[in-house]
């Protein structure tokens, strides 16, 4: 049988449905990252901290393997209010505070907006300006918890040059994937910054025996250089090398000093203080004061045992004394010297925990000098408390 020519096959395909064609060509699938769910805001000093969590899926539910960039957008809207305080004639000297690393894009100057305008999602998208574009390599700088994206991110938006108290700031966040596909904007969040005091100045830390003393000077103005400084009190923070900063005081500190007595010797500690403009949590605080590091070392011996009393019996001498109360107390040493000998002999190679000791290795009719010292967990030893006791002359019956 004669095979059909190539031309005949092509001609047949042109008159039949299909012939390898399944339907109309479809455009490539473009996945859109899920939007950021929630944006949180709070003010500290002259910064607004913008917080969010990156999405982990696309809109269609597929896994979003990585967020390539996060964009923070801001809209400044005048409130119609005027500043209630007068600026200081001369700005006070501020302590050296290291600002966080800033992304390359800085906030743009915002046009004036009438307070009567309702800021809808459409209006925000049309009028807002980028405050920061944070590429993935820089996102780790703004993670709330070291090593964990799940904890979310926090970006400090600077209010420097803004008229605090006369505007509110509206923020939203959107993200991009590695193909630069943008999510929709998050819901907006707004905040009206307040004039808060500058951080305390002249912060110093001093270790004295069983406490760490902190002292500082009151600020002389607010962050916008207005006076008087709106200080309700102070909050004291402490952190270890890798841990978070913890608030030490349960209520605002009103004085310019604080004593920390709950610490471990040999552990490096970092302290700083913030001024607060509010009386109760959540506190409206200043930036951090200067940070001070200290490593408390236990070089202080416990108190010498007090109230040492000997009691002589037939064939023994019993000693008792008042118990030590130091938190780092470890035990006692008991020493004895027989009359006529030159040196004390340690009777307790292992530290004695009880505040009593009975010496049964004595000879009748001899005089003994006893000494007791207390020792802490770091090996610091107190001066010795001494007493003299005579053994009975009569032999036991």
C-alpha positions as CSV (number, residue, x, y, z in Angstrom):
1,X,0.0,0.0,0.0
2,X,1.3,3.4,-0.9
3,X,2.1,5.7,2.1
4,X,0.4,9.1,2.1
5,X,2.7,12.1,1.3
6,X,3.7,14.6,3.9
7,X,1.6,17.2,2.2
8,X,-1.5,15.0,2.5
9,X,-1.0,14.6,6.2
10,X,-0.6,18.3,6.8
11,X,-3.7,18.9,4.6
12,X,-5.7,16.4,6.7
13,X,-4.7,18.1,9.9
14,X,-5.9,21.4,8.7
15,X,-9.4,20.1,8.4
16,X,-9.6,18.0,11.6
17,X,-10.0,19.2,15.2
18,X,-7.1,18.7,17.6
19,X,-4.2,17.2,15.8
20,X,-2.1,17.7,18.9
21,X,-3.7,21.0,19.9
22,X,-5.5,20.8,23.3
23,X,-7.2,24.2,23.4
24,X,-6.4,28.0,23.5
25,X,-3.0,29.0,24.8
26,X,-3.0,30.2,28.5
27,X,-0.9,32.9,30.0
28,X,1.8,31.8,32.5
29,X,0.6,31.5,36.1
30,X,1.7,34.6,38.1
31,X,1.4,34.0,41.9
32,X,0.8,36.9,44.2
33,X,2.2,36.8,47.7
34,X,-0.3,36.9,50.5
35,X,-0.5,40.3,52.1
36,X,0.8,41.1,55.6
37,X,-2.0,40.5,58.0
38,X,-1.3,43.1,60.7
39,X,0.9,46.1,61.3
40,X,1.6,47.3,64.8
41,X,3.0,50.7,65.8
42,X,4.5,52.2,69.0
43,X,6.6,55.3,69.7
44,X,9.8,55.4,71.6
45,X,11.7,58.6,71.7
46,X,11.8,60.2,68.3
47,X,11.0,57.0,66.4
48,X,7.9,55.0,65.5
49,X,8.5,51.3,65.5
50,X,6.6,49.6,62.7
51,X,6.0,45.9,63.4
52,X,4.8,43.1,61.0
53,X,5.2,39.4,60.2
54,X,6.0,38.3,56.6
55,X,3.5,36.0,54.9
56,X,4.4,32.4,54.2
57,X,2.1,31.6,51.4
58,X,0.8,32.9,48.1
59,X,-2.8,34.0,47.6
60,X,-3.6,30.6,46.1
61,X,-2.2,28.7,49.1
62,X,1.1,27.7,47.6
63,X,4.2,28.0,49.8
64,X,6.1,31.3,49.6
65,X,9.7,30.1,50.0
66,X,11.2,33.5,50.7
67,X,10.3,37.2,50.9
68,X,12.8,39.1,48.8
69,X,11.9,42.6,50.1
70,X,9.6,44.3,52.5
71,X,8.3,47.8,51.7
72,X,7.1,50.2,54.4
73,X,4.9,53.0,53.2
74,X,3.8,56.1,55.2
75,X,1.3,58.9,54.8
76,X,1.5,61.9,57.1
77,X,-1.7,63.7,57.8
78,X,-2.0,67.0,59.8
79,X,-4.3,66.8,62.8
80,X,-5.0,70.5,62.9
81,X,-3.5,70.7,66.4
82,X,-0.7,73.1,67.4
83,X,2.3,72.4,69.7
84,X,1.5,73.1,73.3
85,X,5.0,73.7,74.6
86,X,7.7,76.2,73.6
87,X,11.0,75.1,72.1
88,X,14.1,75.4,74.2
89,X,16.4,78.2,73.4
90,X,19.5,75.9,73.4
91,X,19.3,72.2,72.8
92,X,20.8,70.2,75.7
93,X,23.7,67.9,75.1
94,X,22.4,64.4,74.4
95,X,24.2,61.1,75.3
96,X,25.7,59.2,72.4
97,X,23.0,56.8,71.2
98,X,23.8,54.5,68.3
99,X,21.0,54.6,65.8
100,X,20.0,51.4,64.0
101,X,21.2,50.8,60.5
102,X,18.9,52.6,58.1
103,X,17.9,51.3,54.6
104,X,19.1,53.3,51.6
105,X,15.6,54.8,50.9
106,X,14.6,57.6,53.3
107,X,11.1,58.9,53.8
108,X,9.9,61.4,51.2
109,X,8.5,64.8,52.1
110,X,4.8,64.5,52.4
111,X,2.3,67.1,51.0
112,X,-0.1,68.7,53.4
113,X,-3.4,66.9,53.6
114,X,-6.6,68.3,55.1
115,X,-7.6,66.5,58.3
116,X,-11.1,66.3,56.9
117,X,-10.0,63.9,54.1
118,X,-11.0,60.3,54.8
119,X,-8.0,58.1,54.3
120,X,-9.3,55.0,52.4
121,X,-7.2,52.2,51.2
122,X,-7.4,53.6,47.7
123,X,-6.4,57.1,48.9
124,X,-3.5,55.7,50.9
125,X,-2.2,53.7,47.9
126,X,-2.4,56.8,45.7
127,X,-0.8,59.3,48.2
128,X,1.6,57.3,50.4
129,X,5.3,57.4,50.0
130,X,7.9,54.6,50.6
131,X,9.6,55.0,54.0
132,X,11.9,52.1,53.5
133,X,12.5,49.2,51.1
134,X,14.3,46.5,53.0
135,X,16.0,43.8,50.9
136,X,16.1,40.2,52.2
137,X,19.8,40.6,53.2
138,X,19.0,43.5,55.5
139,X,15.8,42.0,57.0
140,X,17.7,40.2,59.7
141,X,18.7,43.6,61.1
142,X,15.1,44.2,62.0
143,X,14.1,40.8,63.3
144,X,12.4,41.1,66.7
145,X,14.1,37.9,68.0
146,X,17.5,36.8,67.0
147,X,17.5,33.9,64.6
148,X,13.7,33.7,64.1
149,X,11.7,35.3,61.3
150,X,8.5,33.9,62.9
151,X,8.8,36.5,65.7
152,X,8.3,39.2,63.1
153,X,10.2,42.4,62.3
154,X,10.3,45.9,63.7
155,X,11.5,48.9,61.7
156,X,12.3,52.3,63.4
157,X,10.9,55.2,61.4
158,X,12.6,58.4,62.4
159,X,10.6,61.5,63.4
160,X,13.6,63.7,63.1
161,X,12.6,67.0,61.5
162,X,8.8,66.3,62.0
163,X,6.5,68.6,64.1
164,X,5.5,66.2,66.8
165,X,2.0,66.7,68.1
166,X,0.6,68.2,65.0
167,X,0.4,65.2,62.6
168,X,-0.6,61.6,62.6
169,X,1.3,58.9,60.6
170,X,-0.4,56.1,58.7
171,X,1.6,53.0,57.7
172,X,1.1,49.9,55.6
173,X,3.5,47.2,54.5
174,X,3.7,45.0,51.4
175,X,6.2,42.4,50.3
176,X,7.8,41.0,47.1
177,X,8.9,37.5,46.2
178,X,12.1,36.6,44.4
179,X,10.4,37.3,41.0
180,X,9.4,40.8,42.2
181,X,5.7,39.9,42.4
182,X,4.1,42.4,44.9
183,X,1.5,41.6,47.5
184,X,-1.4,43.9,48.2
185,X,-0.9,46.4,50.9
186,X,-1.6,45.4,54.5
187,X,-4.4,47.1,56.4
188,X,-3.3,50.5,57.5
189,X,-2.3,51.4,61.1
190,X,-2.0,55.0,62.4
191,X,-0.4,56.7,65.3
192,X,-0.2,60.3,66.6
193,X,3.3,60.8,68.0
194,X,3.7,62.7,71.3
195,X,6.5,64.8,72.7
196,X,8.4,62.5,75.0
197,X,11.5,63.3,77.1
198,X,15.0,62.8,76.0
199,X,16.8,59.8,77.5
200,X,18.5,60.2,80.9
201,X,22.1,61.6,80.8
202,X,25.3,60.8,82.7
203,X,24.3,57.2,83.3
204,X,26.8,55.4,85.6
205,X,27.0,51.9,87.1
206,X,28.9,51.0,90.3
207,X,29.3,47.6,92.0
208,X,29.4,47.8,95.8
209,X,29.5,44.5,97.8
210,X,26.1,42.9,97.3
211,X,24.4,45.4,95.1
212,X,24.8,47.2,91.8
213,X,24.1,50.9,92.1
214,X,22.8,52.9,89.1
215,X,22.7,56.7,88.9
216,X,21.8,59.2,86.2
217,X,20.8,62.8,85.4
218,X,17.3,64.0,84.4
219,X,16.8,65.1,80.8
220,X,16.4,68.8,80.2
221,X,14.1,68.8,77.3
222,X,11.8,66.6,75.1
223,X,12.8,65.1,71.7
224,X,11.5,68.1,69.8
225,X,13.6,70.3,72.1
226,X,10.5,71.7,73.9
227,X,10.5,72.3,77.6
228,X,9.8,71.4,80.3
229,X,10.7,67.7,79.9
230,X,7.6,65.6,80.4
231,X,9.1,63.1,82.8
232,X,6.8,61.0,84.9
233,X,9.6,58.6,86.0
234,X,12.2,56.1,84.8
235,X,12.4,52.5,83.8
236,X,15.5,50.4,84.4
237,X,16.5,47.6,82.0
238,X,19.0,44.9,82.3
239,X,20.2,42.3,79.8
240,X,22.7,39.5,79.6
241,X,25.0,39.0,76.6
242,X,22.6,37.0,74.5
243,X,19.3,37.5,76.3
244,X,16.6,40.1,75.9
245,X,16.4,43.3,77.9
246,X,14.2,42.9,80.9
247,X,12.4,45.7,82.9
248,X,13.6,45.5,86.5
249,X,11.3,47.9,88.3
250,X,7.6,47.0,88.9
251,X,6.6,50.6,89.1
252,X,8.2,53.8,87.8
253,X,11.3,54.9,89.6
254,X,10.9,58.5,90.7
255,X,14.5,59.1,92.0
256,X,17.7,59.4,90.0
257,X,19.1,56.2,91.3
258,X,18.3,52.5,91.6
259,X,19.9,49.4,93.3
260,X,19.9,45.9,91.7
261,X,20.4,43.2,94.2
262,X,19.2,40.2,92.1
263,X,22.2,39.1,90.0
264,X,24.8,36.4,89.6
265,X,28.5,37.0,90.2
266,X,30.7,36.6,87.2
267,X,27.9,37.1,84.6
268,X,28.4,40.2,82.3
269,X,25.4,42.5,82.6
270,X,24.3,45.4,80.5
271,X,22.1,48.3,81.9
272,X,20.3,51.2,80.5
273,X,17.5,53.6,81.6
274,X,14.6,55.2,79.8
275,X,12.6,58.3,80.7
276,X,8.8,57.8,80.7
277,X,6.2,60.4,79.9
278,X,3.3,58.1,81.2
279,X,2.6,56.8,84.7
280,X,1.5,53.3,83.8
281,X,2.0,50.7,81.1
282,X,2.2,50.7,78.2
283,X,4.9,53.3,78.9
284,X,5.6,56.2,76.4
285,X,9.3,56.1,76.7
286,X,12.5,57.9,75.5
287,X,15.3,56.2,73.7
288,X,17.8,54.2,75.7
289,X,20.4,56.0,77.8
290,X,24.0,55.1,77.4
291,X,24.5,51.4,78.0
292,X,26.9,50.3,80.7
293,X,28.4,46.9,81.1
294,X,29.6,45.4,84.4
295,X,30.8,42.0,85.6
296,X,30.1,41.8,89.3
297,X,32.9,39.8,91.0
298,X,32.4,38.5,94.5
299,X,35.5,39.7,96.4
300,X,33.6,40.2,99.7
301,X,33.8,37.7,102.5
302,X,30.7,36.8,104.6
303,X,30.4,38.0,108.1
304,X,32.5,36.3,110.9
305,X,30.4,33.9,113.0
306,X,28.8,35.6,115.9
307,X,27.8,34.4,119.4
308,X,30.4,31.6,119.7
309,X,29.8,29.7,122.9
310,X,31.8,26.6,124.2
311,X,30.3,24.0,126.5
312,X,32.6,21.5,128.2
313,X,31.5,18.0,129.1
314,X,33.2,14.8,130.1
315,X,35.4,13.9,127.1
316,X,34.2,16.6,124.7
317,X,33.9,20.3,124.1
318,X,30.8,21.5,122.2
319,X,30.8,24.7,120.2
320,X,27.7,26.6,118.9
321,X,27.3,30.0,117.2
322,X,24.7,32.0,115.3
323,X,24.0,31.0,111.7
324,X,25.1,33.1,108.8
325,X,22.4,34.6,106.6
326,X,24.3,35.5,103.4
327,X,22.7,34.3,100.1
328,X,26.0,32.9,98.9
329,X,26.9,31.2,102.2
330,X,28.7,27.8,101.7
331,X,29.8,26.7,105.2
332,X,32.1,27.0,108.2
333,X,35.7,26.1,109.0
334,X,36.6,25.0,112.6
335,X,40.2,25.5,113.8
336,X,41.8,24.3,117.0
337,X,45.1,25.0,118.8
338,X,46.2,23.2,121.9
339,X,47.9,25.4,124.5
340,X,51.6,25.4,123.8
341,X,51.3,24.7,120.0
342,X,52.2,27.4,117.5
343,X,49.7,26.8,114.7
344,X,45.9,26.2,114.4
345,X,44.8,22.8,113.0
346,X,41.8,22.6,110.7
347,X,39.3,20.2,112.2
348,X,36.8,20.3,109.2
349,X,38.5,19.6,105.8
350,X,35.0,19.6,104.4
351,X,33.0,22.7,105.1
352,X,30.6,22.4,108.0
353,X,27.0,23.4,107.2
354,X,25.6,23.3,110.7
355,X,26.3,26.1,113.1
356,X,27.6,23.7,115.8
357,X,30.6,21.4,116.3
358,X,31.6,18.8,118.9
359,X,35.3,18.1,119.5
360,X,35.7,14.7,121.2
361,X,39.4,14.2,120.5
362,X,40.6,16.1,123.6
363,X,42.7,15.3,126.6
364,X,41.6,15.9,130.1
365,X,43.1,18.9,131.9
366,X,44.2,20.7,128.8
367,X,43.3,24.1,127.4
368,X,42.1,24.5,123.8
369,X,41.7,27.6,121.6
370,X,39.0,27.3,118.9
371,X,38.4,29.6,115.9
372,X,35.4,29.6,113.5
373,X,35.3,31.2,110.1
374,X,32.5,31.4,107.5
375,X,33.1,30.8,103.7
376,X,31.0,31.7,100.7
377,X,30.5,29.9,97.4
378,X,33.3,31.8,95.8
379,X,35.8,30.8,98.5
380,X,35.9,34.2,100.3
381,X,36.6,33.6,104.0
382,X,35.6,35.8,106.9
383,X,37.9,36.7,109.8
384,X,38.0,34.0,112.5
385,X,36.0,34.2,115.7
386,X,38.0,32.8,118.7
387,X,37.2,31.3,122.1
388,X,39.1,29.3,124.7
389,X,37.8,26.2,126.6
390,X,39.3,24.0,129.2
391,X,38.7,20.3,129.3
392,X,37.6,18.7,132.6
393,X,40.4,17.5,134.8
394,X,38.5,14.4,136.1
395,X,38.4,11.3,134.0
396,X,35.0,10.2,132.7
397,X,33.2,7.7,134.9
